[in-house]
Amino acid sequence: MTAKHSGNIYKGLGDKLKKYREAAKMTQAKVAELAGIHVNYYARMERGEENPTLEVLHKLKEVLKIKSDLV
């Protein structure tokens, strides 16, 4: 997988996270707090700049009450 392609995957994930967060009417800080991660790390995920672990993705899925597969 090329770096450019990987970036597109992370950007797509970030867009989904932002959509679910906004639908839940939560701030980035609140999502990060409930997921036990730093707000800057979460913000970088929304911008597609981070490659989160599966553990973090599962925490976010719980916090944002995402019923379908996030990954």
Secondary structure as UniProt FT lines:
FT   HELIX           3..23
FT   TURN            24..25
FT   HELIX           28..35
FT   HELIX           39..46
FT   TURN            47..48
FT   HELIX           54..63
FT   TURN            64..65
//
